[in-house]
Structure formats: C-alpha cells, structure tokens
C-alpha cells in the first residue's frame, strides 16, 4: 500500500526543487507542491507536472483521486503564513 511519504518522495524527486506536503485518505490524496519549476506556467501545466509523477499510481489503482495545490516558492511562503488549504 502506498504511503504519504512515498507520494511526497515521488513529487520531490520528479519535479526539480520541489517541496511537497501530502495528506492521504485511503486511495485519495491531497497534495501541495511548491517549485521554481512552476514559475511562469499556467495552472494546467503545473498540474500536468504533478500528475506525471503520480500517473503510475493512478493507473495501477493505488491512487483513485488527487486534489492539488501548486505554488511557486514566493506563493508557497505567502500561503504558509495563511495556512495551506487542507493541511
């Protein structure tokens, strides 16, 4: 069975310079990911980068649903002060 730490490791190794937070509930997860790689990208492209790290788990059925928040490093610092939604 997949763990939140496994998902976090996949995200942080799959997206350059990423910091990730993961909350797992069965086969559903919420992720918050920050990376300079997101600078200048539209939301859809940021989501595609996250899904690319998780596609194998989704295809195998280990993950059924993924909700995500993506941030640039400056957005991450601002959002952490307010609280990351869902964490």
C-alpha positions in Angstrom: 0.0 0.0 0.0 1.2 3.5 -0.9 2.1 5.9 1.9 2.0 9.7 2.0 5.8 9.6 2.3 6.1 7.6 -0.9 4.0 10.1 -2.7 6.0 13.0 -1.3 9.2 11.4 -2.4 7.9 10.9 -5.9 6.9 14.5 -6.2 10.1 15.9 -4.7 12.3 13.7 -6.9 10.1 14.1 -10.0 9.8 17.9 -10.0 13.1 19.9 -9.8 13.5 21.7 -6.5 10.0 20.7 -5.3 8.8 20.8 -1.7 5.6 18.7 -1.1 3.0 18.1 1.5 0.8 15.1 1.2 -2.4 14.0 3.0 -3.6 10.5 2.2 -7.0 9.1 2.9 -7.2 5.5 1.6 -6.7 5.8 -2.2 -7.4 9.6 -2.3 -4.8 12.2 -1.7 -4.4 15.9 -1.3 -1.0 17.4 -2.3 0.5 20.8 -2.0 3.6 21.3 -4.1 6.0 24.2 -4.5 8.7 24.5 -7.0 10.6 27.2 -9.0 9.8 24.9 -12.0 6.2 26.3 -11.8 7.4 29.9 -12.4 5.6 31.3 -15.4 3.4 28.2 -16.1 -0.3 28.1 -16.3 -2.3 26.1 -13.8 -2.9 23.2 -16.3 0.8 22.8 -17.0 1.6 22.8 -13.2 -1.0 20.1 -12.7 0.4 18.0 -15.6 3.9 18.1 -14.0 2.3 16.8 -10.7 0.3 14.1 -12.5 3.3 12.9 -14.4 4.9 12.0 -11.0 1.7 10.1 -10.0 0.4 8.5 -13.2 1.8 5.1 -12.4 0.0 5.0 -9.1 -3.3 6.3 -10.7 -3.1 3.7 -13.5 -2.5 0.9 -11.0 -5.5 2.0 -8.9 -3.3 2.7 -5.8 -4.5 6.3 -6.1 -8.0 7.0 -7.2 -8.3 10.7 -6.8 -5.8 13.5 -6.4 -6.5 17.1 -5.3 -3.7 19.5 -5.6 -2.5 23.0 -4.9 0.6 24.2 -6.8 2.8 27.1 -5.8 5.9 29.0 -6.9 8.4 29.5 -4.0 7.1 33.0 -3.3 3.5 31.9 -3.4 4.4 29.0 -1.0 6.0 31.3 1.6 2.9 33.6 1.5 0.4 30.7 1.6 2.3 29.0 4.5 1.6 32.1 6.6 -2.1 31.8 5.9 -2.2 28.1 6.1 -2.0 25.6 3.3 -5.6 24.6 2.5 -6.4 21.1 3.8 -3.3 20.8 5.9 
